[in-house]
C-alpha cells in the first residue's frame, strides 16, 4: 500500500490575499483533499480556498477559522477584484463552448476563451499549447478536477501565469447550471444536490475521492492560513 505523504498547504478566505500570490488557486474540498497525496499535484505550490463542509472540517482540525466560499461566489469576488484594480493583464478562460456575459460585465471586459482538448492523463497536458500565456496572465480553468489542477501546475511551472481553478462555477454564474437551494449551500453539501445531474458519473467520482479525502484529514494539522 502506498504510504500517505505529509503535506503543508496554505488556505485563505480573503480574495485580495488569494490574488496577491502567484501560485495557482485551488478549492479545498473533498476532491482537493483527495489529491494531496497525488504525484501529479503539488499542494505546496498552490493556495486553497475552502469550498464545502469537508474543507471546513479540515481547517477546524488544524485549529483555523476560515470562511467557506462556494466556487461561484469566489468567481464573482475575483471578477470584482479585477475590475476594481483596473488590472490590464490578459484574462483567459480555459474550457469548451463557455458563455461569459455575466463574467464580462463583472470584470468590465471580455476574457479570451481557449478551447481545451480532451486529455486522459497529466502527461497529455505537457503538450498543451502554452504560447498564449505569460507571467502576468490570469487564467480561469473551467474543467473538471483533477484535470484543472494538473493544467494549473503545468501553466504555473512553465509560464508563471496566475491560475484559478473554478470547475463548474462559471456555468452557475452564467445561469447555465441551476444553483442549489440556499439551505444546501449553507450546509456545505452542494455535492448532494449535484448528484441529480449525471448521478452515475458523479457518484463514482465521489466514492473514488471519499476514502482518499477522509484519510487526508489526519494530516490536517499541516494546514496554515496564508499570510499576506
C-alpha positions as CSV (number, residue, x, y, z in Angstrom):
1,X,0.0,0.0,0.0
2,X,1.2,3.5,-0.9
3,X,2.2,5.4,2.2
4,X,0.5,8.7,2.8
5,X,2.8,11.6,2.4
6,X,2.7,14.5,4.7
7,X,1.7,17.8,3.2
8,X,1.7,21.5,4.1
9,X,-0.8,23.8,2.5
10,X,-1.9,27.4,2.8
11,X,-5.6,28.5,2.9
12,X,-7.3,31.9,2.8
13,X,-10.8,33.3,2.7
14,X,-9.5,36.7,1.5
15,X,-9.7,37.3,-2.3
16,X,-7.0,40.0,-2.2
17,X,-4.7,37.6,-0.5
18,X,-5.5,34.8,-2.9
19,X,-4.9,37.1,-5.9
20,X,-1.7,38.6,-4.3
21,X,0.2,35.3,-4.7
22,X,1.4,33.9,-8.0
23,X,0.7,30.3,-7.2
24,X,-2.5,28.6,-8.5
25,X,-5.7,29.0,-6.5
26,X,-7.4,25.6,-5.8
27,X,-10.5,24.5,-3.9
28,X,-10.1,22.8,-0.6
29,X,-13.0,20.3,-0.6
30,X,-13.3,16.5,-0.7
31,X,-11.7,16.4,-4.2
32,X,-9.0,18.8,-3.1
33,X,-8.1,16.7,-0.1
34,X,-8.1,13.5,-2.1
35,X,-5.4,15.0,-4.4
36,X,-3.0,15.9,-1.6
37,X,-1.1,12.6,-1.9
38,X,-1.2,12.6,-5.7
39,X,2.2,12.8,-7.5
40,X,0.6,14.8,-10.3
41,X,-0.4,17.6,-7.9
42,X,1.9,19.8,-5.8
43,X,-0.2,21.3,-3.0
44,X,2.7,23.2,-1.5
45,X,2.8,25.3,-4.7
46,X,-0.9,26.2,-4.6
47,X,-3.2,28.4,-2.4
48,X,-6.5,27.0,-1.3
49,X,-9.9,28.5,-0.6
50,X,-12.5,26.4,1.4
51,X,-15.3,25.1,-0.7
52,X,-17.5,22.6,1.1
53,X,-18.0,21.2,4.6
54,X,-15.1,18.7,4.3
55,X,-12.7,21.5,3.7
56,X,-14.1,23.4,6.6
57,X,-13.7,20.4,8.8
58,X,-10.1,20.0,7.7
59,X,-9.4,23.6,8.7
60,X,-11.2,23.1,12.0
61,X,-8.9,20.1,12.8
62,X,-6.0,22.4,12.1
63,X,-7.3,25.0,14.5
64,X,-8.2,27.5,11.8
65,X,-11.3,29.6,11.5
66,X,-11.8,30.0,7.7
67,X,-15.0,31.3,5.9
68,X,-16.3,28.8,3.4
69,X,-16.8,30.2,-0.1
70,X,-18.6,28.4,-2.9
71,X,-16.8,28.5,-6.2
72,X,-19.3,30.7,-7.9
73,X,-19.1,33.3,-5.1
74,X,-15.3,33.2,-5.3
75,X,-15.5,33.8,-9.1
76,X,-17.7,36.8,-8.5
77,X,-15.4,38.3,-5.9
78,X,-12.3,37.7,-8.1
79,X,-14.1,39.3,-11.1
80,X,-15.0,42.3,-9.0
81,X,-11.4,42.5,-7.7
82,X,-10.1,42.5,-11.3
83,X,-12.5,45.3,-12.2
84,X,-11.7,47.4,-9.1
85,X,-8.0,47.2,-9.6
86,X,-8.4,48.0,-13.3
87,X,-6.0,45.2,-14.0
88,X,-4.7,45.3,-17.5
89,X,-3.1,41.9,-17.8
90,X,-4.8,39.4,-20.2
91,X,-7.5,37.2,-18.7
92,X,-8.2,33.8,-20.2
93,X,-10.9,31.2,-19.8
94,X,-9.9,27.6,-20.5
95,X,-12.8,25.2,-21.3
96,X,-15.1,24.4,-24.1
97,X,-18.1,26.4,-25.5
98,X,-18.4,28.6,-22.5
99,X,-20.7,31.7,-22.2
100,X,-19.3,34.6,-20.3
101,X,-21.7,37.6,-20.4
102,X,-22.1,38.0,-16.7
103,X,-18.4,37.5,-16.0
104,X,-17.6,40.0,-18.7
105,X,-20.0,42.5,-17.1
106,X,-18.4,42.0,-13.7
107,X,-14.8,42.4,-15.0
108,X,-15.8,45.2,-17.4
109,X,-14.1,43.5,-20.3
110,X,-14.3,40.1,-22.0
111,X,-11.9,37.2,-21.2
112,X,-10.1,35.4,-24.1
113,X,-11.6,31.9,-24.5
114,X,-9.4,28.9,-25.3
115,X,-10.9,25.6,-26.0
116,X,-9.2,22.8,-24.1
117,X,-8.6,19.5,-25.8
118,X,-9.6,16.2,-24.2
119,X,-6.9,14.6,-22.1
120,X,-6.5,11.3,-20.3
121,X,-3.6,12.0,-18.0
122,X,-1.3,14.7,-16.7
123,X,1.3,13.7,-19.3
124,X,-1.0,14.9,-22.1
125,X,-1.0,18.4,-20.6
126,X,2.7,18.8,-21.3
127,X,1.9,19.0,-25.0
128,X,-0.8,21.7,-24.5
129,X,-0.3,24.9,-26.4
130,X,1.0,27.5,-23.9
131,X,2.3,30.3,-26.0
132,X,-0.7,32.5,-25.3
133,X,0.2,32.8,-21.6
134,X,2.8,34.9,-19.9
135,X,3.8,35.7,-16.3
136,X,1.2,38.4,-15.9
137,X,-1.7,36.4,-17.3
138,X,-4.8,35.4,-15.2
139,X,-6.2,32.0,-16.3
140,X,-9.6,30.7,-15.2
141,X,-9.6,27.0,-15.7
142,X,-13.2,25.7,-16.1
143,X,-12.8,22.0,-16.4
144,X,-13.3,19.1,-14.0
145,X,-10.9,18.0,-11.3
146,X,-8.2,16.7,-11.3
147,X,-7.5,17.8,-14.8
148,X,-7.8,21.5,-14.0
149,X,-5.3,21.1,-11.2
150,X,-2.9,19.3,-13.5
151,X,-3.2,22.0,-16.0
152,X,-2.7,24.8,-13.4
153,X,0.5,23.1,-12.3
154,X,1.9,23.0,-15.8
155,X,1.0,26.6,-16.7
156,X,2.4,27.8,-13.4
157,X,5.7,25.9,-13.8
158,X,6.2,26.8,-17.5
159,X,4.7,30.3,-17.8
160,X,4.3,31.5,-14.2
161,X,0.7,32.7,-15.0
162,X,-1.8,33.1,-12.3
163,X,-4.3,30.1,-12.5
164,X,-7.6,29.9,-10.7
165,X,-9.4,26.5,-10.8
166,X,-13.1,27.2,-11.0
167,X,-14.6,23.9,-12.3
168,X,-18.3,24.4,-12.9
169,X,-18.6,27.7,-11.1
170,X,-18.8,29.7,-14.4
171,X,-21.8,27.7,-15.6
172,X,-23.6,28.5,-12.3
173,X,-22.7,32.2,-12.5
174,X,-24.0,32.4,-16.1
175,X,-27.2,30.5,-15.2
176,X,-26.5,27.5,-17.4
177,X,-26.4,25.2,-14.4
178,X,-29.1,25.8,-11.7
179,X,-27.8,27.0,-8.4
180,X,-28.6,24.8,-5.4
181,X,-31.1,26.0,-2.7
182,X,-29.7,28.4,-0.2
183,X,-30.0,25.9,2.7
184,X,-27.9,23.4,0.7
185,X,-25.2,26.0,0.2
186,X,-25.2,27.0,3.8
187,X,-24.8,23.4,4.9
188,X,-21.9,22.9,2.5
189,X,-23.3,19.8,0.9
190,X,-23.8,21.0,-2.7
191,X,-22.3,17.7,-3.9
192,X,-25.6,16.1,-2.9
193,X,-27.6,18.5,-5.0
194,X,-25.3,17.9,-8.0
195,X,-25.9,14.2,-7.9
196,X,-29.2,14.7,-9.7
197,X,-27.2,15.7,-12.8
198,X,-25.2,12.7,-14.2
199,X,-25.7,10.7,-11.0
200,X,-23.7,7.7,-12.1
201,X,-20.6,9.6,-13.1
202,X,-20.7,12.0,-10.2
203,X,-21.4,9.2,-7.6
204,X,-18.4,7.1,-9.0
205,X,-16.2,10.2,-8.7
206,X,-17.5,11.0,-5.2
207,X,-16.8,7.5,-3.9
208,X,-13.4,7.4,-5.5
209,X,-12.3,10.6,-3.7
210,X,-14.2,9.9,-0.4
211,X,-11.7,7.5,1.1
212,X,-8.6,9.5,0.0
213,X,-10.1,12.7,1.2
214,X,-11.1,11.5,4.6
215,X,-7.7,9.8,5.0
216,X,-6.0,13.2,4.4
217,X,-7.9,14.8,7.3
218,X,-5.5,13.0,9.6
219,X,-2.8,15.3,8.2
220,X,-4.8,18.5,8.5
221,X,-2.5,19.8,11.2
222,X,-0.2,20.9,8.4
223,X,-2.8,23.4,7.1
224,X,-2.0,27.0,7.8
225,X,-3.5,30.4,7.0
226,X,-1.9,32.4,4.1
227,X,-0.1,35.4,5.4
228,X,-0.4,38.5,3.1
